[in-house]
Amino acid sequence: MFAKDLILESERILLRPLLQEDLPRLLELTQDPGLWTYFTHDLSTLAGLEAWASGHFSEDRFQFVVVDQDSQQLLGSTGFGNYFPRDQRIEIGWTWLGHAAQGTGTNQKMKFLMLAYAF
């Protein structure tokens, strides 16, 4: 459905495919249990993070890591999923950001990149 090397970027953020080696770095951002109250998974454990990431690795969805272009720090993740070829429909979601990126406009910027790519 997507090229394995799909990258979306702006001056501020870069969205690149999630890699297995990203999980330990992402785990550092997931330690606040309050982040997962309304999310589909509790990502505050390595097992929870791996279970969530398995959708990307099994190609059920295409998950990006969100990278700050200036610091090269990982900020969180977002993805495309539930693609329906017959309807030419796809969902954007599975988004979460560590506390440092919340309220900074990062979510709007990454959603803009994803919508621009999808349309």
C-alpha positions as CSV (number, residue, x, y, z in Angstrom):
1,M,0.0,0.0,0.0
2,F,2.8,2.4,0.9
3,A,6.5,2.5,-0.2
4,K,8.6,1.2,2.7
5,D,10.7,4.3,2.6
6,L,7.9,6.9,2.5
7,I,9.0,10.1,4.2
8,L,6.8,13.2,4.7
9,E,8.5,16.4,5.9
10,S,8.3,20.1,6.5
11,E,10.9,22.5,7.8
12,R,9.8,21.6,11.4
13,I,9.0,17.9,11.4
14,L,9.8,14.7,9.6
15,L,7.5,11.6,9.4
16,R,9.4,8.4,8.6
17,P,8.4,4.8,8.8
18,L,8.6,3.2,12.3
19,L,11.5,0.9,12.7
20,Q,11.9,-1.9,15.3
21,E,15.0,0.0,16.7
22,D,12.8,3.0,17.4
23,L,10.8,1.2,20.1
24,P,13.3,1.8,23.0
25,R,13.6,5.5,22.2
26,L,9.8,5.8,21.9
27,L,9.4,3.9,25.2
28,E,11.1,6.8,26.9
29,L,8.2,9.1,25.8
30,T,5.5,6.8,27.0
31,Q,6.0,6.6,30.7
32,D,3.1,8.8,31.8
33,P,0.1,6.5,32.2
34,G,-2.2,9.4,31.7
35,L,-1.3,9.5,28.0
36,W,-3.1,6.2,27.5
37,T,-6.4,6.8,29.2
38,Y,-8.2,7.4,25.9
39,F,-5.9,5.5,23.6
40,T,-6.3,2.0,22.2
41,H,-3.2,0.6,23.9
42,D,-1.2,1.3,27.0
43,L,2.2,2.0,25.5
44,S,3.9,2.6,28.9
45,T,5.5,-0.9,28.8
46,L,7.7,-2.5,26.2
47,A,5.2,-5.3,25.7
48,G,2.4,-2.8,25.2
49,L,4.5,-0.7,22.7
50,E,5.4,-3.9,20.8
51,A,1.8,-5.0,20.6
52,W,0.8,-1.6,19.3
53,A,3.7,-1.6,16.8
54,S,2.8,-5.1,15.5
55,G,0.1,-3.5,13.3
56,H,2.7,-1.6,11.4
57,F,5.1,-4.5,11.1
58,S,2.3,-6.8,9.9
59,E,1.3,-4.2,7.3
60,D,-2.2,-3.6,8.8
61,R,-1.3,0.1,8.9
62,F,1.6,2.4,8.1
63,Q,3.0,3.9,11.2
64,F,5.4,6.9,11.2
65,V,7.7,8.2,13.9
66,V,7.5,12.0,14.3
67,V,11.0,13.6,14.4
68,D,11.8,17.2,15.2
69,Q,13.9,18.5,12.3
70,D,16.1,20.7,14.5
71,S,17.0,18.4,17.4
72,Q,16.4,15.1,15.6
73,Q,14.5,13.9,18.7
74,L,11.6,11.5,18.4
75,L,8.4,13.2,19.4
76,G,5.8,10.4,19.0
77,S,4.0,8.6,16.3
78,T,1.1,8.8,13.8
79,G,-0.2,6.6,11.0
80,F,-2.3,5.6,8.1
81,G,-4.6,2.6,8.4
82,N,-7.8,0.8,7.5
83,Y,-7.3,1.3,3.8
84,F,-10.2,0.3,1.6
85,P,-9.2,0.1,-2.0
86,R,-12.7,-0.2,-3.3
87,D,-13.7,3.0,-1.7
88,Q,-10.3,4.7,-2.0
89,R,-10.6,5.5,1.7
90,I,-7.9,5.5,4.4
91,E,-7.9,6.6,8.0
92,I,-5.4,8.9,9.7
93,G,-4.8,8.2,13.3
94,W,-3.0,6.1,15.9
95,T,-1.4,9.4,16.9
96,W,0.3,10.1,20.1
97,L,3.0,12.6,21.2
98,G,5.2,12.8,24.2
99,H,4.5,15.7,26.6
100,A,7.3,17.9,25.2
101,A,5.5,18.0,21.8
102,Q,2.0,18.5,23.0
103,G,0.5,21.9,22.5
104,T,3.3,22.9,20.1
105,G,1.4,22.6,16.8
106,T,3.2,19.4,15.9
107,N,-0.1,17.5,15.6
108,Q,-1.5,20.0,13.1
109,K,1.7,20.0,11.1
110,M,1.9,16.3,10.8
111,K,-1.8,15.9,10.0
112,F,-1.3,18.5,7.2
113,L,1.5,16.5,5.7
114,M,-0.5,13.3,5.8
115,L,-3.6,15.0,4.3
116,A,-1.5,16.6,1.6
117,Y,0.0,13.2,0.7
118,A,-3.4,11.4,0.8
119,F,-5.1,13.9,-1.5
